[in-house]
Amino acid sequence: MKAAKNPNENDKKGHAQQPTGQAQTANTKQTLEDIILENGDHYNALNAFVTNIKKFESNKYDNFSEFGRNFASSFENYLQQTPLNQDSKTLKVYLSALNSFLADSSADTNKKKQYIQRVINQAMPQLTAEYNKIKSGLSTDHYHNMVQGSLNDPMIMFSPFANNLKQELSKNDAYGRNIKMSQLAKDIENDYKKDNFSKLGEYFEKIPYNREAFKKLNLKDEEINKMMDDENKIFRDLISDLKDEDKKRLMNSMMDILSDESNKQFSNLDKSYSVNSFNNANPDTTTGLYLALNAARGSAENSKISPSNMAKMLGINPYGIGPGMGLG
C-alpha cells in the first residue's frame, strides 16, 4: 500500500480526502467519523464481520463450532447492510448453504475452515473497496492509534504485518524504546500468569531509568551509575526475602507501571512517523479495516461523536485487553 499523501497537511486541516468518485472540494472532505456517521449500522456490521475474520486468522476463539455460526451470522448481517441485500442469489441461497454446512456438527472441521477461507477470499474485492473508502478519512491521529493497536491487540500483534511494523518503527530510537518497554510488560505478564517469579530481578534491571531526573540533582555520571547498580542489587536481595504473594503483587504493579508509562510515552511520539511506518509495513485489507474501524473509537473523544455513541456503532474496542495491552 502506498504511503498516505501529505498526512501532516490532512491532520492540520482535520479532514481527509473524499473516496474516489465523489466531489473532492474543501467543503465536502470527510473524516473517518463523518464516514461512519453516514451509516453507523453498516460500519457496525462491517466491524463485526472483519473482527470475526481476524479471530479466524489468529485462532482467537475457544469453540470453533460456535465461531463458525458467529462468522456466518456476521457475514449475513454485513451483507444485509450493503446493496447485495437486493441479490437473492447471494443473500438467500449462497448464505443458506454456508449456514447449513457450518452448523453441521458431523462435518469435518478442517473442511469448514477451508470454506470460511474461501468465503473471505470471495468477499475480498468488496472489503478492499470498503477499506479504500475508509482510508480516505484517516488522519495522523487515526494512524497513530492503528499503530498502537497493531502492537497491543492479540489478534494483530503476532502477525507478519505487526513484525514488519516493529521493524519500521524501530528505525526511530524513541519508537524503539517504547516497543522494548511494551514488550517487557508483556514478558512480565506471561510469567505473572504462570506464577513464575524467577526473573523479577532481571525484569527490574530492564526497566529504563529516567537518567535526566538524576542529573537534575547535579550528580556525576559515575555517581548515577553506582546508584543504579546499588538499587538493582538491593532489589534482588529484597525479593529473595519476599513471600510469593508479595512477589505476585509486585509483578502486577510492575506491569501496570510499564503499561502506563508506555502508553503515556507513545502518545507523545512523532505521529507522522506512525503514518509512514504503517504504510511501509503494507497491511492487508482486513487488518487495515479492523484497525481503522477501532481507531475511530480511539479518537471519538476528540471528535463530535461521543464515546458512548461510537461504542454503540462499533461495539467493544478489542485493544483494551489486560495489563500492557490497552490503548490508554
C-alpha positions, -999 to +999 in steps of 0.1 A: +000+000+000+014+034-009+022+059+018-006+084+026-001+116+007+007+147+028-005+132+061+006+162+081-014+186+059-045+164+063-040+164+100-037+202+102-070+206+083-087+179+104-100+163+073-091+137+047-097+131+010-131+120-003-135+085-016-128+081-054-158+092-075-171+119-051-166+156-054-133+165-038-137+200-026-126+216+007-162+217+019-170+180+012-139+163+026-148+138+053-132+125+084-134+088+093-160+097+120-180+116+093-180+085+071-192+063+099-219+087+110-234+085+075-243+048+081-235+036+116-253+003+111-233-005+080-200+000+098-211-017+129-219-048+108-187-045+089-166-042+121-183-074+135-176-093+103-139-081+100-134-089+137-145-125+131-121-127+101-092-116+124-103-141+150-102-168+124-068-158+111-053-156+146-072-186+160-086-164+188-117-185+195-125-211+222-151-232+204-149-235+166-185-247+161-197-216+179-173-194+160-185-208+127-221-199+134-210-164+145-189-160+114-218-169+091-242-146+111-218-116+109-213-121+072-250-122+066-256-092+088-229-072+069-244-082+035-278-070+047-263-035+051-249-034+016-266-032-019-262-070-020-293-072+002-311-070-032-293-101-046-313-131-036-288-155-051-261-143-027-281-134+004-305-163+004-291-193-015-254-188-010-257-180+027-282-208+033-257-233+020-229-218+041-250-217+073-261-253+068-226-266+064-211-247+092-239-258+115-235-294+107-218-310+137-207-340+117-189-320+090-151-321+090-136-291+109-107-287+085-131-285+056-152-259+074-121-238+078-113-242+041-148-229+032-145-200+056-112-190+040-128-193+005-157-171+016-132-145+029-113-146-004-145-143-024-155-112-004-121-096-007-129-072-036-158-058-016-137-055+016-110-037-004-135-012-017-146-006+019-110-001+031-103+023+002-132+045+013-123+044+050-086+052+042-098+085+027-109+097+062-078+086+081-059+114+099-024+111+115-042+105+149-060+076+134-028+061+121-011+066+154-040+047+171-038+020+145+000+015+151-006+012+188-034-013+182-011-033+160+014-036+188-011-044+216-040-063+201-036-101+205-053-107+171-027-085+153+005-082+174+019-116+164+011-113+127+037-109+099+023-073+094+030-065+131+065-078+128+071-057+097+057-027+115+080-032+145+110-033+122+099+000+106+092+017+139+125+005+155+144+026+129+134+055+152+151+055+186+120+068+205+097+042+190+123+015+196+125+023+233+087+023+236+085-011+218+110-026+242+091-012+272+058-026+259+075-060+253+089-060+288+054-056+302+041-085+281+070-107+292+063-099+329+026-106+322+034-141+308+054-150+339+027-135+361+001-158+347+024-188+354+033-176+390+069-176+378+089-151+399+124-162+389+131-133+366+118-105+389+153-090+394+161-093+357+129-075+348+136-047+373+170-041+358+155-038+323+130-010+334+145+022+319+158+048+344+149+084+339+186+095+338+176+131+334+159+131+368+192+121+384+211+147+365+188+174+380+204+165+413+238+176+399+251+141+401+281+129+380+277+100+356+297+077+377+276+086+408+244+079+388+257+046+376+267+035+411+233+044+424+216+024+397+238-006+403+232-004+441+195-001+436+194-032+413+214-052+439+192-041+468+161-050+448+174-085+440+182-091+477+148-077+488+128-100+465+147-130+478+132-123+512+096-117+499+068-142+502+053-155+469+021-135+474+041-103+478+062-111+447+030-116+427+016-082+438+049-067+429+048-082+394+013-069+389+025-034+400+054-036+375+031-045+347+008-015+355+037+009+358+053-002+325+019-002+306+010+033+319+044+046+310+045+030+276+010+045+268+020+079+280+052+080+260+035+066+229+010+094+228+039+119+226+058+102+198+060+116+163+027+108+147+038+114+111+064+086+117+034+063+126+018+071+092+049+063+072+057+032+092+022+018+090+020+022+052+056+009+047+046-022+066+019-028+040-011-041+059-035-065+043-071-053+037-088-070+067-060-059+091-064-023+078-101-024+081-101-039+116-076-013+129-091+017+112-127+010+125-114+006+160-091+037+156-123+057+151-133+048+187-098+057+199-103+092+185-140+095+194-134+117+225-116+142+202-144+143+177-181+154+176-191+118+183-194+109+220-175+078+231-208+062+240-223+067+206-192+055+189-192+024+211-228+017+200-217+020+164-186-002+166-190-024+196-163-031+222-128-019+214-106-051+213-075-031+220-083-028+257-071-062+268-053-068+301-022-052+316+002-038+290-024-042+262-046-011+265-046+020+243-047+042+273 
